[in-house]
Structure formats: structure tokens, C-alpha cells
């Protein structure tokens, strides 16, 4: 019974926010901002720019609340706006570059037991060139398929696959170096 009450409470909050109720908008912002900042941060290296993008995206969320039809997850709807706004920011600042269709081949990946913190993983992802990072995050973290990434970024499906392959190779190399450092063998 409590789950139903919570769902109805969120529905009411969304409706109030649609009517420009600032308190309802503030509650929505407070609830989702930390998660959405991490979404923007996955695409944008600089925390301050990621915050700016998140704030701009929240303005779009509140402006377009009338388009949310209460079908599916509200958080997922907001997340999609954050992803699109992050990509728009990178396009506008000309920070995306893609290598054109290189031959793509799937590589075998060795699963290992070494544990890394979220911060270490994010720092590794930050070392990737922007095009590689964007495709990697869309594919590995957001769960997009290559044809969806190609449509979203206006690139070919082969370029998406190639960018992912390169990103994986770089990350594997960096993880190997980190393991050597952790084991004291480097």
C-alpha cells in the first residue's frame, strides 16, 4: 500500500510542477539532481560544465513536463533529456571527434577479480578521447544499441562499433597498468 502512495505522491508532484509550482519543481530537482549530475558527468569531463549542462537540462525538463505522459519511468525520461543535452553540449563546443569507419572486430575480454572504485573507473573513462567516451558510455552504461548510437550521434553503425572497440582497448590497457601498480610489479 505504501508503494502506491509513493507513486501517487510523485504523480501529484509532477502535475504541480507542470502548473509551474516552484516548490514541486524544487522537490523534483532535489530528488533527481545527484543522479542526473552523474549522468552528465559521464559524458563531460569537467564537473562545472557538467553541472551547467544538468541545470540547462532541468530547465528543459520543466519546460517539457507537459510532454511526459506518465508512461514509463519519470527518472528514465529525465535521464534521456540529460543524455541528449550532454551530447548537444559536446557538439556545440566541438568536443566530439570520430575516426571514420575502421574495421571493427570484437575482441575477447578476460574477466578479472580486481576491484576498482567508482571514482577510479570514472577517471579511466575520462582519459578516453571524447568520441570514444561518448560511444562507450552510451553503449556500456546507458545500454543503447549501435544503430541507436549511430542515429543519435549522426555517425555510421560501423563508426560506433569502431569507437567502442578502441575505447575498450584503451580501457583494458589502462586497467592493466592500474593492476600492475596495485600489485607493485610496475
N, C-alpha and C positions, 0 to 999 in steps of 0.2 A: 504494500500500500504506500509506503514511503517513496518508492521509486516513481510511482505515478504522480505523487505530489510534487516531487522534484522536477519531473518532466513538465508538468503543468506550470510550475513556477517559472521555468525557463521560457516556455511559450508566452506567458504573460509578460515577462521582461522584454522579450523580442518585440511583442506588439507595442508595448510602451515606448521602446526605442524607435520603432517605426514612426510613432507620433511625436518624435523629437523630444522625448522626456530625457533630459540630461542625466538624471540620476540613474535611470535604467541603462543608458549608454555607458556611463561610468562603471556600473557593475559588470557589464559585458566586457568592457575593456580590461578591468582589473582581473577578471576571471581568465581571459584568454591571452592577454599581452605576454606573459612569460613564455608560454609555449610558442606563440607566434614570432616572438623575437628570435627564438632558437631556429625556427624555420627560415627566417630571413638571414640569419647568421650563417646558415649552411651554404648559402649562395654568395654572401657578401662578406669578405674578409674583415673589413673594418667595422667594429662594433657600433661606432657613431653613425656611420652610413646605414647600417642595418636597422638601427633604431629609427632613423629618418624614414626609411622605406616602410617600416612597420606602421609608423604613425600615418603616413600617407595612405597605406593600405586600409587602415582602420577608418579613415575618412571615407574611402570607397565602400567599406562595409556598411557604414551608417547611411551613406547616400543611397545605396542599393538594397537596403533591407526589404524594400517593397518587392524585390525580385526573389527573395527567399521564400519558398513555397512550403516550408515545414516538411519537405520530403527529404529523407536522409539526414545526415548529421549536420548540425549547425556548425560545429567545430570544423568539420571537413569542408564546408562551404567557405568559411573564413580562411582556412588553410590554403585553399585553391587561389583565393584572392591574393594572399601573401606571396605564394609562389609566382603568380603572374606579375605581380608588382616588382618582385625581386628581379625577374627576368627583364622586365621593361627598364628598370634602373640600369642594369648592366648593359643593355642595348644602347640606351641613351648616352651612357658615359663611355661607349665604345670599348668596353672591357671584355667583350666576348670575341674570341677568335677560334676558328675551327680549321683543322687541317682537312683538306678535301679528300674525298673517298680514298683512303688507303685500304689495302687488302685487309680484311678482318678475318681473324681466326680465333676461335675460342681456345683459351689456354686452360690447362689443368691447374687446379688450385689445391695446395696442400693445407688441410685444416691443421691448426696448431692449438696448443693449450695455453699459450701466453695470453695474459690478460692485460688490457690497456684501459686507462681511464677514458671517460668521455672527452675530457679536455685534450688528452694525447691524440685521440682519434680525430678530433676536430682540427687540431694543429696539423696533423698529417694531411687531412683533406684540404686545408688552407694552402699547402705547398703546391697543390696541383695548379696548372695553368687554368684560367677562367673557363674556357670551353670544356676542358676535361672535367673540371669540378662540377660544372652545371649538369652535364650529362650523367656523371656518376651519381650525384645527389638525386636527380630525377629518377634514375633507374633503380639504384640500390636502396635509397632511403624512402623516396616517395612512391615507388612501385609502378612507375609509368612503363609502358612497353616502348620499344624502339620506334614503332610507327607513330605513337603519340608524341614522343620527344621530337621526332622529325617534324611533325606538324607544328608543334608548339614553338620550336626554335627556327623554323623555316630552313631546315637542312635536309639532306637525304637520309634515308634509313641507314645506309652504309656508313655515312659520316658519323651518325650516332653510335653505331656499333664500334667503329674505329676509335672514336673518342673514349668510349668506355674501356676498350681494350688497353689503350695507352694509359688511362687513369689507373686501371688495375695493376698494370706492370709497374708504374711509378710507386704506387702504394705498397705493393709487395716488396719492392726494393727498400723503401723507407722502413717498413716493418722489420725486414731482415736486419737492417742497420741498428734499429732500436733493440732488437733481441740480442745482438752482439754486445751492445752497450750494457744491457741489463745483466748479461751473463759474464761481463768483464772480459770478454775474449777479443775485444777490439782495441 
